[in-house]
Amino acid sequence: MSLRTRTRAALGAALLLIGTATQGAPMHDLLIGTYTQDGSEGLYRYRFDAGSGRIDPRPVQVVEAHNPSWLVLDATRNRLFAVNENGPGNADPVGRASSFSIDPDSQALTPIDRQSTLSDHPTHASLSHDGRYLFVANYAVAEDPGGSLAVIPVNPDGTLEPVTQIATHQASGVHPERQQSSHVHSVVPSPDGRFVFVSDLGADKVFVYRYDPANTERPLIPAEPAAVKLPPGSGPRHLAFSEDGKQAWLTLELTAQLARFDHADGVLTQRQLVDLIGENDGGKHSAAAVHPSHDGRFLYVSDRGEVNRLLVFAIEPDGALREIQRRPTDGQEPREFTLSPDGRHMLVANQLSDTVVVIERDAKTGLLGETVQTLPISRPSHVVFMP
């Protein structure tokens, strides 16, 4: 498939000038990745007004791509990477990773390259700290071929080499439908870049690899210990670290729980297991995204299913989590969310209600307030602010 960009540069420049003059607050570029089975064209770039907390509903750029569901920014090199979450039945049935250049002045995106990830439905990716490798989580819905970790070399010009390393894991088999094969759901480097943590929903483990850039063919080497065991049938999904790397949090999708760990030198030690399902809750629950606030004082987690909400936790001085709020996302299936650069707003990608919702946030208390805006967009999956 050829990628095509459509840029409305003049309109974007005019909106920037008008927004800055009338609001007196910074304007930010915002990227939204989507699923494209139901009319979305792919990757959208919008303008966000930090003063009003509103997204201009007219995108300044649209990049056509199949299912760019997860985005990775490399601000140092003015690059963007995306996974194309394709599989059997899609217009493009091959799971891929794509790279783009970012114009340092206009923020315009230009496609550079694509590569197969050697499996289906890549859902997550991250970049090595030196920018030399893209680590890709192949979820793979079907038992055959099953999920895997793929390592793709990145050249200085942003082009991508074929997969140089691939790893699979033994499934736990506990869940009769979701755990009959490996389903790698996220790949997250430690803040110091020395280790890579691979959450495998199908295996009930987080696998730990040591990053060795000198080994160009197999830069990821199993660490010691090589994995962290989670409760049987829990389904680990996404992992996030504190800025200093001493704390980590993991969503367990299948049991709707949140695990808290101490971290040191590639070793995760579990300290807390929090149930996201309340005493009076019924229906389906599914833990998804997890992110700390910019100041490290609060943690946010999304719970999908029939409740569709965000849970807010205060992070105590000893690292313990204390729940302080449960707030509906005003939509269905909050797959991902992000805080605005100033921390005054939360943006939530409600995948199944075709909306990105902007919610007020009190930076002092961490609490979420009123809904500012509901932006219609088909099947949003990831929301990222550009630098």
N, C-alpha and C positions, 0 to 999 in steps of 0.2 A: 504494500500500500504506500502511495506517495503522500507525504505530509505537505499541507498547504496552509499558509498563514494569511490572515486578513487583518490589516492594521488600520485603525482610524486615528492616525497620528495627530492630524489637525484638531479633531474634536477633543482628543485627550489633552492636548496642550491648552486648548481654550478652557476646558473644565478645570485644569490645574490652576490657571490664573484666576478664574472666577471664584473657585472654592477657597483659594488662599486669601483673596481680597475680602470675601464676605464673612468668612468664618474666623480668620486670624489664627488658624491652627494648622498643624502639619497635614499634608495629604500623603497617603501611602499607597503604593501599588500592592494589590492583593491578587493572589493566584488561587483559582478553584479548579481542582481536578474532578472529573466526573466519570460516570459510566455512560456509555454511548448507545445502549440498546434501544432507548426510548426517545430518541430525537436529539440528544445532546451532540454537539460537534466535537467535544473533547476538552481542551484546556482553555480556560477563560482568564483574562486579566482585567481587573476592575480598579477603580479609584475609591479609596476609603478616606473619609473626612474624620480626623481624630477629634475635632471639636464637637460635631453633632453625633458622631458614632454611626454615621450612615454610609452605605455603599451606593455610589452612583449606579443606577440600574442599567446604564448603557455600557457594555464592556468596551474597553479601548483596544482590545486585541482578542482574537479567537484563533487558536491553533488546532487544526483538525488532527485528531489522533484517536485510535481505538482504545477506549477504557484506560485513560491515564489516571489511575486511581490513587497513586501515592507519588508525592513530589519530594525531591531532595535538592536543596539549594547549596551551591558552593560559591559563597559571596567572594571569597578570596580570588577566585579565577573567573568570576562572572559566568558561571555555568548553572544550568538546571538539568536535573535528571528526573525521569519519570518511569514507572513501571507500567507496561500495557497489560492489564489484567485480562488477557485473552485465554480462551480455551475452546474445546469442541462446541460447535453451535454458534460461535461468534462470527462476525464478518471476517475477521482475521483470527483463525483458530490457534495461532502460535503465540505463546507467552514471550514478551519482549521487554527490553529496556531501551529507552531513548535518551538522547542528550541534546541540549539546546545551548546556544550562546545567549548572553544577556547584554544588550547594549548598555554601557555604563552611564550614558546620558539620558536616553529615552526609556530604558528598561524594556525595550522591545525584544521579543524572543525570536530566534532564528533556529530552525532545526539543523542539527549537525549529523547525527548518525543513529542507527538502531542495531540491536543485536538480539538474537534468540537467547532466552534464559534456560533453554533445554528442559523445560517442563511447562505445566499449565498454571494459569491464574497466579502470577506473581503479585503479591499483595503489599509488599513493603520493601524498602531498600535503605541503605545508608552508605556513606562514603568513608573510606579510610582517612585518617587525619592528614596524611600527606597527599591525598587526592589521587592516588595511583590505582585504587580499586573500588569498584562498586559492588557492595555485598547485597544480594537479592534473596528475598524469601519467596520461594515458589510454594504456594499453598496447595495447589492441585486438588480440586474437588473430588475427582475420581480416584479410586484406590489404585488404579493403574493409569498413569505412571507413579502416582503418589508424589508427596511433596519433597522438596530438597532445598539445600543452601547452594547458591551459585555465586561464584566470584568472577567478575568481569573486569579485565584490565582497562584502564582509562589512559589514553595518550594525552600528552600536553596540549594538543589542539582540540581536545574534547571528543575525538573519535573513540569508538569502542572496539576492543578486540573480542574474539570469541571467548566463551567461558573457559577459564584455565583450571578451575577446580570446582568440583561438585561433591556434596556430601548428603547422605540420607541417614535416617535414624530408624530404630525399631519402634513400631507403634505399640501402645499399651494394650489396645484391644478392649478397653473397659467399656467405652460407649459403643453400642452396636452399629451406629451409623457414622459417627464423626471420628472414630479412633481406630479404624481398621488399617490405616496406613499413616505414614508420616504426613504432617500438615504444618510446614514451617510458616509461622505467621508474622514474625518480625526478626530483624537482625540489627542489634544495637551495639555500637562500640562503647567501651568505657570512656569517661571523660578525658582520660590521659591517652587514649588511643592504643593502649597496649593489649587489650583484650576485646573480643567480640562475643556477645551473648545472643544465642539463637533460641528463641522461644518456639517450641514444637507442640502445637495443640494436640496432635495425634499421639505423641509420646509421653505426655504429662511430665516433661522435663524441659529445663533450660540448659542447653549445651554451651560449654565455654571453650573458646578457642583463643590461643595466643597469636597475635599478629606478628609475623616475621617478614618484613619487606625484602630481606635479602634472598628469600626463597621465592623466586619469581613465578614458578609453576604452581606451588602450593603454599601461598602466603599465610594460610590459617592452619595452625597446628593444635590438636587437642591439648587442653590445659590439664593441670592436675589439681583438684579433681576435674574430670571432664564434663560433669553434668550436675545439675541440682534437681533432685526429685521433688515433685509436687504431689498433692493428694491425688489418689487414683480417680480418674474421670473428671478432673478439674479443668483441663484444657487451657494451658497458659497461652496468652495472646500477645500483649504488648508490655514492654519493660521501659521504665524511665528512670533516669539517675538525677540525684541532686547535683548542683553545679560543682561541688567539691568532690563528688564521686563517692562519698562515704555512706550515702543512703540510696536505696533503689526500691522501686515499687512495681508490682507486676499484676496485671489483670488476669483473672482466671475466668475465661469466657463461659464455660459450660456450667460451672457452679455459682456464677455471679459473685465472686469473691475478689478481694484485694490482698495481696501478700506484701509485707514490708520486710526489707532485708538491710542488714549492715553489709557494707562492701569494703574489702581491702585486698589488693593484689590479685584480682580475678576471682576471689572467693566470696560467694553470697551466703550469708548466714541469716536464716529466717528468724524474725523477731515478733511478727504479728500477722494474724490472719483475720481479715475483717469481712463480715457478711454484708453484701449490699442489699440483700432482701430483708425487709423489715418484718416485724412480728405479725403485722396485719396485712402484709402484701400477698397478693395472689397472682396468678397468671404467669406468663413467661418472662424470664429475666436473662440478660446476656451482657456481661461486662465487656466493654470495648476499649475506649481510649483512656489514657492516663497522662496528666501533665502537671508539674508543679508551677506555682506562680513565679514571676521573674525574681522576686525577692526571696524565694525559698521558704516562705512562711505558711503557704497553703497548698493543698493538693486537690486536684479536680479529677473526677472519674465519671464516665458515661455508662449508664445502664439502659440497654435497649430492650425491646420486646413489647409488652403491653403497657409498661409504665413510662418509658422514654423520658429519662430525667438525668440531671447532673447531681452528683453528690459532692459536697465540699467538706474538706477536712482541714483542721488546723494542725500544723506540725509542731509538736511540743519540743522544747530544748533538747530532750533526750531522744528525739526522733519519733516518739509515739504519735499515732494518728488519733485525733479526736473529731468525730463528726459534728459539724455545726449547721449544715443545711442540706435539704433535698429540694431541688427546683426543677419543675417540668421544662422540657426543651421546646415546647410549643410546636412539636412536629413528631414525625415517626422515624425511628432508627437513627439516633444520633451517632453516626459512625466515627466522626472526628470533630475536634474543636480546637480553637486557638485563642490566646489572649492578644489583644491589640498591643502594639509596642509600648504604649504608656500604661497598660494594665487596667484601663478604665472600662473596657468592654470585652465581652466574650462572644466569639463568633462560632456558631454550631452548624455543622453540615448534617441536616436531617435527610438522610438518603431517600427514604421511601415516601416522604411527603413533598419532595422536590423543592426544598427551601434551605436557604442559609439564614439563620435567625441571629440577630445582633441583640445582646442582652447587656444592660448596664452592670457595672461591677464597682464595688467599694474597695479601693486598693488598701485601705487601712484595716477593714474587718474581713476582707476576702469574700463577703457575701454578694450574691447575685441579686440584681434588682429587676426593674421593669424591662419589657421587651421594647427595643427602640425601632426595629425594622424586621420585616420578613421579606427576603429577596427570593423571588421565584427563579429557580434554575433546576433543570432536569438532572436527577440522580447525583447530587453532589457527594463526594467521598473524602476530599481533603482540602483544607484551607490553610494557606501559607502566606505570611507577609513577606514581601521582598525587602532586601536591605536598602 
